[in-house]
Amino acid sequence: MKQDQVPFSITRKEGWIIVLTLFVLVAAFLVFNHLSVPYARSWDIEWGYYATLGTFLILVSGLVVNAKEIFGRVKSHVPSTKSLIVLAFLLVFFTLFSVNHIENSHRVLSDETSWESMGLQMYFEHSGGVCNEGIWNDGTLDCKVEVNNFKGKTLAFVYSLVFRFADPNRDTALLVNFPFYLLSLVAFFLALSIWFKNDWLALAATVFLGGMPIYLLQSRSASTEVLYIAILSLLMAWYALVPPKEVKWKHFLLTVPLLGLFSGTRQETVFAFVPFALYYVRYFRGEFYRLPLFVLSTIAVSWPAVNTMAAYRGYDFQGGTHAAHSLSNFWFNLKTDIVKMMNFEGDPSHGGILQNPFYTTFTIILLLATAWLLYRMIFKKRYRRGFVLGIFFCIQIFVILLNVSGTFEIDINQRYVLVALPLFALIMALGIGDFVSTCFLDEKRSAIVTVLAAIVLSVGLALVHAPSFDANMLYYKNKLLGEENYLNTYLKQLPKKSIYIYSRPWQMLASGHSSFSERSFMGWSADDFAKYQAMSGGNIYLVRGQDGYGKVNRESRVVGFKTTDQINTILEGYKVEKVLAENRLFGYPLTIHKILAKHGLSIYAQGLSVSEFDSNRFTITKNFPESVAYDVFVGDSLLAHGVLDSATDSLIIAEQAPGLSRYNFNFYVPEDTIRLSRDAFVAGDAVQLLSTLPFESVSQDWGDAQRDQSVEHHTLHVGGEFYRYGFGSHANSRIVLDLCADGKCVDGSLSGTLHAVVGLDEESACGDGAEFAVHVGDREIWHSKRLYSGDAMKLQIPLEKASLLELRVIKGDNMDCDHGDWANAWISNIGDR
């Protein structure tokens, strides 16, 4: 080596590239890492749909800009006619085999139906959250409880597009994946035919990919991993069509949005982005701004995934007491997964049904091919660049094994392997082809031998194991899948407007049924029960399935939940009629109970309901034959007197002054007076409802602050009264509101009178009390005594020159059950001071 040579050096421009790229990464990390959990989750719900829509529109624009070039490049790289004919034959075979031997149904259930429910929210509400509980009304979903989700945005967005042309439900969603399965095989074949410069070797890899049992099964399900492979294959094809020396800025109008949509399939995907940058390293070194701009753009389009990972502080959503998120968990998963992949045995108790997510023959080929290619790389210096790109791509696989709370022994986790399938298929074909061409035949003949072996194995093993596919191998032990299919058929016999109380209400929603969780139902007041009885025509059903029996095993590696205690409480507290008891099919009794009435309450109390104030009217409903007289009061003033003869009647409020009013209804039934209250707010220049204002900031020690409901998503319930408006929080909590958001401030501040009712929500009564305080800026203007369950305190305090209003709930000696409510919080007389 000459003295003036430096073994490793960088130019000034390359130094700037590194510095700017690190700056972008560090800045992004600081932004997301310092984002509070409530903000991250609320942003995910409010902006998740629009972020995905924006990425999709960029993709469409990229297709338009690059359309002519795409056509030209594909035309110049069209594989041979013979290979295309064989590919077409194989696509037809896989299609016919799947239709005849794989049922179109869910495999995982919880995740899959949550993505469908998210698709419904995107379609109906343009929201990025999952509708957890809601009511179907004339083909439209009215979501009552919405939560965020850490993955599946892209699949849910696809559903929202498909729902515009087909019925928005589970059955439509189940049809989406198979076209993506076929698309992935075509794109995968095109990419490898360019990279391998050998159509037959590329076809062999494609056959291996298409013939994987787990991929065939999931292609007839609703798994986001199928979309993952489809987008990855499109990225591979695009990268193959545009080599590094020919790439231009306009090509990134396709690359970047594809990466963004890729990240919306599985959250770990963002860890696989490094090879997509390394591939174009020559281009990025050309100008100092190219790589930082690419990284910034990729972060922007991957925002929903990164945002929610930040909210979960890594992957802290997994449950159980096992060592998740650790190297020991990684090693345990790796060992047990390899054992499962090498399993030749069938399940003798189910007729020898195949249990392996792969064919074991494929696993052996994969291991031998990997060993051969490593030998070729180390000793013959072949495939080194591909090895580096592959290792970086595998970081996401490492993250999955590190964090997933379970192995392939748990059937719902077997779908995770789809992330690695394209790489596995590539290694298998390349390894066999290289070995045969090195040791026995020339390159052309070895490729033909490889593709023939792939076809014989994939087609032959599929036909041999067709009975196992018929029996839903890998997932046949999951009784919840059978439960869902059974319910999906049985519930069609019940009245269309029925409401179902079920442990997985989002699943019911995806199937087109109105549903609430057992816990939410337990929080219903008699008035709520009467309202939903009227809405459903008296058809409220409790469905007790697998989750309704036994206890959660905290030592298990499966994240699960049980609703046994809640169901027992409901059955004890309500008069019910059993309408179904299926004891044979599932290994546990699947039962459906029609809920008739609550013990200890008269039929009148459960049969009267008053709607919320809407279009200047209240709708009054009864579901008993007797007429009933009623009075309506506003405060202490009698507003109206009437007699309810028919099933429904309307009370029209001709004029209501701006502000919040409470209407009290007294119904005079035999030997009792039923009292119901309704809140109504009319907007005006001099009034402001606080729950309509944006959060300037929010924090609390448990859960998320809620608008117009308690922290557990129930109607605000303080001091024995229910309230329509306000905030539900949990001590310690701080809710800071921007009073100027609605443009009512003068000179940057607002004056008026703050009204509210504060206290601990009665959904939880085990705490030792909490205190409430109001701050304006740095100054405390009001502080309550310690309030306990059942206490309520009314506020009416002056505000002067306030721009930010802070509402605090302060725990007692501990924070247990301190569900603090700011009910009917509003400001009157704005501008009078």
FENWO-V582885 format. One line per field, one symbol per residue. phi: phi as a letter, one per 30 degrees, with the letter a starting at -180 (. if undefined). A space follows every 10 residues. Layout:
phi=???
This chain:
phi=.ddddcdbbb ddddddeddd dddddddddd dddcddeede dddeddcedd dddddddddd dddddcedde edddddcddd eddddddded dddddddddc bbddadccie dddddddddd ddddchcccc ddbabdbhib dcdcbbbdbc aieddddeed ddddbbedae dddddddded ededdddddd ddddddhadd dddddddedd cdeddddddc bbdddddedd dedddddddd dcdedcdbed dddcdddddd deddcbdded dcdeddddec ddddddbdcd dedddddddd dceeddeddd ddhjbdcdci cdddibddde dddddddded dcdddccddb iiddccdcdd eddddddddd ddddedddcc hciddddddd ddddeddedd ddcddlbddc eddddddeec eedddddddd ddddddddcb bddddddded dddddedddd ddddceedde dheicddddd dddddddddd ddddedcdcc cadbdddddd cjcdabdedd dddddedded dddddciicc bccccedcbi bddddddcdb abbedddddd ddcbdbbdca bcccdciadc bbcddcacdi cddddcccbb dddahibccc bbbbdddbda bbcciccdca babccddbac cccdbbdekc bcccccccce iabccbbbcb ccdadcbbdd dcddddaaaa daibdcchad dcicdebbhi ccbdckbcbb ddbbcccddc dcicdchibb blbccabcld dddbbcdcja cbbbbciccd cabdddccej dbbccabdcb hcccccccbc dddbcdiddd ccdhdabchd jdc
